[in-house]
């Protein structure tokens, strides 16, 4: 446990994203999009099958959250990289 806490403290925050995305990172982005899309579709399907209105609303809300996450990931991926000033 202590070792895990020490490793977390040693990690630094990246000030800006890298210029290139590795193949592994690209595959992870694809996975994240797929997971959110599937969760959104499942939540919508189960909400349509649900008899209890409160449960159906909760499922729709969860589906909308996954849709927002999907769209947010896409926006981040489509954002043009900011040119860096040469010093």
OpenMM code with the backbone's topology and positions (N, CA, C; nanometers):
from openmm import Vec3, app, unit

residues = "UNK UNK UNK UNK UNK UNK UNK UNK UNK UNK UNK UNK UNK UNK UNK UNK UNK UNK UNK UNK UNK UNK UNK UNK UNK UNK UNK UNK UNK UNK UNK UNK UNK UNK UNK UNK UNK UNK UNK UNK UNK UNK UNK UNK UNK UNK UNK UNK UNK UNK UNK UNK UNK UNK UNK UNK UNK UNK UNK UNK UNK UNK UNK UNK UNK UNK UNK UNK UNK UNK UNK UNK UNK UNK UNK UNK UNK UNK UNK UNK UNK UNK UNK UNK UNK UNK UNK".split()
positions = [
    Vec3(0.0825, -0.1191, 0.0000),
    Vec3(0.0000, 0.0000, 0.0000),
    Vec3(0.0872, 0.1259, 0.0000),
    Vec3(0.1874, 0.1269, 0.0874),
    Vec3(0.2771, 0.2418, 0.0965),
    Vec3(0.3517, 0.2628, -0.0346),
    Vec3(0.3931, 0.1531, -0.0975),
    Vec3(0.4662, 0.1627, -0.2236),
    Vec3(0.3790, 0.2254, -0.3323),
    Vec3(0.2512, 0.1876, -0.3351),
    Vec3(0.1591, 0.2438, -0.4341),
    Vec3(0.1411, 0.3938, -0.4119),
    Vec3(0.1310, 0.4363, -0.2872),
    Vec3(0.1161, 0.5785, -0.2574),
    Vec3(0.2409, 0.6559, -0.2991),
    Vec3(0.3591, 0.5971, -0.2781),
    Vec3(0.4832, 0.6634, -0.3183),
    Vec3(0.4899, 0.6788, -0.4692),
    Vec3(0.4451, 0.5775, -0.5442),
    Vec3(0.4482, 0.5849, -0.6902),
    Vec3(0.3545, 0.6938, -0.7407),
    Vec3(0.2374, 0.7087, -0.6755),
    Vec3(0.1429, 0.8111, -0.7171),
    Vec3(0.1989, 0.9507, -0.6924),
    Vec3(0.2729, 0.9680, -0.5849),
    Vec3(0.3300, 1.0979, -0.5533),
    Vec3(0.4421, 1.1340, -0.6496),
    Vec3(0.5095, 1.0347, -0.7086),
    Vec3(0.6215, 1.0605, -0.7976),
    Vec3(0.5762, 1.0963, -0.9386),
    Vec3(0.4528, 1.0646, -0.9748),
    Vec3(0.4042, 1.0963, -1.1081),
    Vec3(0.3860, 1.2467, -1.1223),
    Vec3(0.4239, 1.2985, -1.2388),
    Vec3(0.4087, 1.4413, -1.2634),
    Vec3(0.2978, 1.4645, -1.3656),
    Vec3(0.2423, 1.5830, -1.3630),
    Vec3(0.1374, 1.6200, -1.4566),
    Vec3(0.2015, 1.6687, -1.5849),
    Vec3(0.1523, 1.6205, -1.6980),
    Vec3(0.2036, 1.6622, -1.8280),
    Vec3(0.1476, 1.8010, -1.8604),
    Vec3(0.2328, 1.9014, -1.8833),
    Vec3(0.1837, 2.0377, -1.9054),
    Vec3(0.1041, 2.0538, -2.0353),
    Vec3(0.1353, 1.9754, -2.1358),
    Vec3(0.0606, 1.9796, -2.2611),
    Vec3(0.0667, 1.8420, -2.3254),
    Vec3(-0.0310, 1.8089, -2.4092),
    Vec3(-0.0317, 1.6761, -2.4704),
    Vec3(0.0850, 1.6590, -2.5675),
    Vec3(0.1277, 1.5359, -2.5895),
    Vec3(0.2370, 1.5131, -2.6840),
    Vec3(0.1929, 1.5441, -2.8273),
    Vec3(0.2897, 1.5691, -2.9142),
    Vec3(0.2590, 1.6019, -3.0539),
    Vec3(0.2017, 1.4807, -3.1285),
    Vec3(0.2471, 1.3621, -3.0911),
    Vec3(0.2003, 1.2404, -3.1581),
    Vec3(0.1367, 1.1482, -3.0549),
    Vec3(0.0378, 1.0724, -3.0997),
    Vec3(-0.0280, 0.9741, -3.0149),
    Vec3(0.0245, 0.8370, -3.0551),
    Vec3(0.0651, 0.7590, -2.9554),
    Vec3(0.1168, 0.6259, -2.9847),
    Vec3(0.0039, 0.5342, -3.0305),
    Vec3(0.0408, 0.4248, -3.0914),
    Vec3(-0.0583, 0.3264, -3.1358),
    Vec3(-0.1370, 0.2751, -3.0155),
    Vec3(-0.0682, 0.2487, -2.9070),
    Vec3(-0.1345, 0.2000, -2.7860),
    Vec3(-0.2366, 0.3015, -2.7354),
    Vec3(-0.1995, 0.4301, -2.7342),
    Vec3(-0.2927, 0.5348, -2.6912),
    Vec3(-0.4125, 0.5448, -2.7850),
    Vec3(-0.3878, 0.5350, -2.9148),
    Vec3(-0.4964, 0.5423, -3.0136),
    Vec3(-0.5945, 0.4268, -2.9934),
    Vec3(-0.5414, 0.3090, -2.9657),
    Vec3(-0.6279, 0.1936, -2.9406),
    Vec3(-0.7085, 0.2135, -2.8121),
    Vec3(-0.6475, 0.2757, -2.7121),
    Vec3(-0.7190, 0.3027, -2.5877),
    Vec3(-0.8308, 0.4043, -2.6110),
    Vec3(-0.8052, 0.5060, -2.6917),
    Vec3(-0.9112, 0.6019, -2.7250),
    Vec3(-1.0274, 0.5304, -2.7940),
    Vec3(-0.9948, 0.4404, -2.8860),
    Vec3(-1.0979, 0.3632, -2.9555),
    Vec3(-1.1791, 0.2815, -2.8548),
    Vec3(-1.1108, 0.2189, -2.7606),
    Vec3(-1.1799, 0.1417, -2.6575),
    Vec3(-1.2714, 0.2300, -2.5739),
    Vec3(-1.2212, 0.3469, -2.5318),
    Vec3(-1.3034, 0.4372, -2.4505),
    Vec3(-1.4305, 0.4791, -2.5252),
    Vec3(-1.4157, 0.5096, -2.6537),
    Vec3(-1.5323, 0.5474, -2.7332),
    Vec3(-1.6299, 0.4305, -2.7427),
    Vec3(-1.5776, 0.3117, -2.7668),
    Vec3(-1.6634, 0.1931, -2.7792),
    Vec3(-1.7370, 0.1638, -2.6492),
    Vec3(-1.6655, 0.1732, -2.5355),
    Vec3(-1.7289, 0.1458, -2.4056),
    Vec3(-1.8421, 0.2441, -2.3789),
    Vec3(-1.8188, 0.3703, -2.4060),
    Vec3(-1.9222, 0.4705, -2.3802),
    Vec3(-2.0401, 0.4556, -2.4749),
    Vec3(-2.0139, 0.4244, -2.6010),
    Vec3(-2.1220, 0.4055, -2.6975),
    Vec3(-2.2076, 0.2846, -2.6587),
    Vec3(-2.1433, 0.1757, -2.6221),
    Vec3(-2.2172, 0.0557, -2.5819),
    Vec3(-2.2986, 0.0809, -2.4553),
    Vec3(-2.2393, 0.1469, -2.3567),
    Vec3(-2.3112, 0.1768, -2.2325),
    Vec3(-2.4310, 0.2663, -2.2596),
    Vec3(-2.4140, 0.3635, -2.3500),
    Vec3(-2.5232, 0.4535, -2.3853),
    Vec3(-2.6374, 0.3749, -2.4497),
    Vec3(-2.6042, 0.2874, -2.5447),
    Vec3(-2.7067, 0.2085, -2.6139),
    Vec3(-2.7774, 0.1133, -2.5192),
    Vec3(-2.7019, 0.0483, -2.4308),
    Vec3(-2.7627, -0.0453, -2.3357),
    Vec3(-2.8552, 0.0273, -2.2390),
    Vec3(-2.8121, 0.1410, -2.1889),
    Vec3(-2.8951, 0.2163, -2.0949),
    Vec3(-3.0252, 0.2580, -2.1617),
    Vec3(-3.0176, 0.3049, -2.2852),
    Vec3(-3.1379, 0.3452, -2.3578),
    Vec3(-3.2299, 0.2256, -2.3814),
    Vec3(-3.1734, 0.1117, -2.4206),
    Vec3(-3.2534, -0.0077, -2.4458),
    Vec3(-3.3241, -0.0526, -2.3183),
    Vec3(-3.2492, -0.0631, -2.2083),
    Vec3(-3.3094, -0.1102, -2.0845),
    Vec3(-3.4115, -0.0109, -2.0302),
    Vec3(-3.3890, 0.1176, -2.0510),
    Vec3(-3.4873, 0.2171, -2.0087),
    Vec3(-3.6176, 0.1990, -2.0861),
    Vec3(-3.6075, 0.1641, -2.2132),
    Vec3(-3.7289, 0.1438, -2.2939),
    Vec3(-3.8035, 0.0168, -2.2534),
    Vec3(-3.7335, -0.0778, -2.1911),
    Vec3(-3.7955, -0.2033, -2.1479),
    Vec3(-3.8471, -0.1976, -2.0042),
    Vec3(-3.8146, -0.0927, -1.9335),
    Vec3(-3.8425, -0.0830, -1.7898),
    Vec3(-3.9859, -0.0376, -1.7640),
    Vec3(-4.0488, -0.0989, -1.6660),
    Vec3(-4.1855, -0.0628, -1.6269),
    Vec3(-4.1870, 0.0513, -1.5250),
    Vec3(-4.0898, 0.0550, -1.4401),
    Vec3(-4.0811, 0.1561, -1.3339),
    Vec3(-4.0261, 0.2865, -1.3927),
    Vec3(-4.1054, 0.3925, -1.3839),
    Vec3(-4.0670, 0.5222, -1.4429),
    Vec3(-3.9390, 0.5785, -1.3817),
    Vec3(-3.9229, 0.5643, -1.2496),
    Vec3(-3.8035, 0.6184, -1.1842),
    Vec3(-3.6778, 0.5459, -1.2299),
    Vec3(-3.6874, 0.4154, -1.2428),
    Vec3(-3.5721, 0.3369, -1.2902),
    Vec3(-3.5428, 0.3726, -1.4357),
    Vec3(-3.6476, 0.3862, -1.5161),
    Vec3(-3.6287, 0.4232, -1.6567),
    Vec3(-3.5601, 0.5591, -1.6687),
    Vec3(-3.6001, 0.6550, -1.5843),
    Vec3(-3.5381, 0.7877, -1.5866),
    Vec3(-3.3912, 0.7803, -1.5446),
    Vec3(-3.3624, 0.6977, -1.4444),
    Vec3(-3.2236, 0.6828, -1.3993),
    Vec3(-3.1383, 0.6204, -1.5100),
    Vec3(-3.1943, 0.5228, -1.5808),
    Vec3(-3.1209, 0.4600, -1.6912),
    Vec3(-3.0984, 0.5592, -1.8052),
    Vec3(-3.1992, 0.6385, -1.8363),
    Vec3(-3.1830, 0.7404, -1.9412),
    Vec3(-3.0773, 0.8424, -1.9010),
    Vec3(-3.0770, 0.8799, -1.7737),
    Vec3(-2.9777, 0.9753, -1.7252),
    Vec3(-2.8367, 0.9170, -1.7381),
    Vec3(-2.8226, 0.7899, -1.7047),
    Vec3(-2.6924, 0.7233, -1.7184),
    Vec3(-2.6512, 0.7175, -1.8659),
    Vec3(-2.7462, 0.6883, -1.9529),
    Vec3(-2.7169, 0.6848, -2.0962),
    Vec3(-2.6738, 0.8202, -2.1483),
    Vec3(-2.7385, 0.9262, -2.1012),
    Vec3(-2.7017, 1.0617, -2.1426),
    Vec3(-2.5617, 1.0981, -2.0937),
    Vec3(-2.5255, 1.0506, -1.9740),
    Vec3(-2.3913, 1.0761, -1.9222),
    Vec3(-2.2871, 1.0114, -2.0142),
    Vec3(-2.3128, 0.8857, -2.0535),
    Vec3(-2.2185, 0.8178, -2.1420),
    Vec3(-2.2119, 0.8856, -2.2791),
    Vec3(-2.3237, 0.9390, -2.3252),
    Vec3(-2.3235, 1.0122, -2.4518),
    Vec3(-2.2384, 1.1387, -2.4403),
    Vec3(-2.2514, 1.2098, -2.3282),
    Vec3(-2.1687, 1.3297, -2.3068),
    Vec3(-2.0207, 1.2933, -2.3033),
    Vec3(-1.9871, 1.1835, -2.2362),
    Vec3(-1.8473, 1.1405, -2.2303),
    Vec3(-1.7955, 1.1058, -2.3690),
    Vec3(-1.8769, 1.0369, -2.4479),
    Vec3(-1.8400, 1.0005, -2.5848),
    Vec3(-1.8108, 1.1272, -2.6662),
    Vec3(-1.9013, 1.2231, -2.6572),
    Vec3(-1.8847, 1.3480, -2.7329),
    Vec3(-1.7645, 1.4278, -2.6834),
    Vec3(-1.7390, 1.4255, -2.5536),
    Vec3(-1.6246, 1.4977, -2.4981),
    Vec3(-1.4930, 1.4372, -2.5487),
    Vec3(-1.4851, 1.3055, -2.5501),
    Vec3(-1.3647, 1.2394, -2.6011),
    Vec3(-1.3442, 1.2762, -2.7474),
    Vec3(-1.4515, 1.2729, -2.8259),
    Vec3(-1.4402, 1.3099, -2.9677),
    Vec3(-1.3923, 1.4533, -2.9845),
    Vec3(-1.4471, 1.5460, -2.9043),
    Vec3(-1.4045, 1.6867, -2.9144),
    Vec3(-1.2554, 1.7009, -2.8841),
    Vec3(-1.2086, 1.6296, -2.7827),
    Vec3(-1.0663, 1.6376, -2.7485),
    Vec3(-0.9803, 1.5818, -2.8611),
    Vec3(-1.0277, 1.4783, -2.9250),
    Vec3(-0.9500, 1.4178, -3.0332),
    Vec3(-0.9525, 1.5024, -3.1602),
    Vec3(-1.0582, 1.5778, -3.1809),
    Vec3(-1.0711, 1.6582, -3.3022),
    Vec3(-1.0117, 1.7967, -3.2879),
    Vec3(-0.9784, 1.8372, -3.1662),
    Vec3(-0.9236, 1.9701, -3.1412),
    Vec3(-0.7882, 1.9841, -3.2115),
    Vec3(-0.7726, 2.0885, -3.2943),
    Vec3(-0.6409, 2.1057, -3.3564),
    Vec3(-0.5364, 2.1416, -3.2522),
    Vec3(-0.4179, 2.0891, -3.2695),
    Vec3(-0.3136, 2.1193, -3.1707),
    Vec3(-0.2739, 2.2659, -3.1792),
    Vec3(-0.2482, 2.3224, -3.0641),
    Vec3(-0.2100, 2.4624, -3.0547),
    Vec3(-0.0633, 2.4750, -3.0940),
    Vec3(-0.0296, 2.5671, -3.1832),
    Vec3(0.1115, 2.5854, -3.2171),
    Vec3(0.1889, 2.6394, -3.0977),
    Vec3(0.3054, 2.5868, -3.0772),
    Vec3(0.3868, 2.6336, -2.9650),
    Vec3(0.4799, 2.7445, -3.0135),
    Vec3(0.5026, 2.8414, -2.9293),
    Vec3(0.5899, 2.9540, -2.9642),
    Vec3(0.7355, 2.9069, -2.9568),
    Vec3(0.8109, 2.9406, -3.0568),
    Vec3(0.9537, 2.9080, -3.0583),
    Vec3(1.0287, 3.0144, -2.9792),
    Vec3(1.1220, 2.9686, -2.8970),
    Vec3(1.1971, 3.0642, -2.8166),
    Vec3(1.3397, 3.0694, -2.8613),
] * unit.nanometer
topology = app.Topology()
chain = topology.addChain("A")
for resn in residues:
    res = topology.addResidue(resn, chain)
    for name in ("N", "CA", "C"):
        topology.addAtom(name, app.Element.getBySymbol(name[0]), res)
